[in-house]
């Protein structure tokens, strides 16, 4: 799984889910590049790339529109902002973004859902983990059935 960087992980340091995603990828030896959205390394080009990978635009990656209204104090909806206006708001208020956001060659995962991250692993590894879990469950069942 190590090799050339094929995934980008966008994180917020204040996000437990971001730390969990980074830990999962590191423990399973995935090659990835971390981009902290709360640091200066989150560029407009990265934001445009992220937006190009969404299905429904900004509403996919922004935490919620209520927070946006609180910060901007206007009647604008997400759709009323230009790309550069949204980027400027996100750059100034990184917590407007959902986190983590993992972008691989063929998918985008928003948030940390263990089953979604596990689906990134090759099938033979997932299959082995499944059978290992079954063996462990069967062993525990057998222990419970045996008289003390």
HELIX and SHEET records of a PDB file:
HELIX    1   1 UNK A   16  UNK A   27  1                                  12    
HELIX    2   2 UNK A   44  UNK A   52  1                                   9    
HELIX    3   3 UNK A   58  UNK A   61  1                                   4    
HELIX    4   4 UNK A   65  UNK A   72  1                                   8    
HELIX    5   5 UNK A   78  UNK A   80  5                                   3    
HELIX    6   6 UNK A   83  UNK A   92  1                                  10    
HELIX    7   7 UNK A   94  UNK A   96  5                                   3    
HELIX    8   8 UNK A  114  UNK A  118  1                                   5    
HELIX    9   9 UNK A  123  UNK A  145  1                                  23    
SHEET    1   A 4 UNK A  32  UNK A  36  0                                        
SHEET    2   A 4 UNK A   7  UNK A  11  1                                        
SHEET    3   A 4 UNK A 101  UNK A 103 -1                                        
SHEET    4   A 4 UNK A 108  UNK A 110 -1                                        
END                                                                             
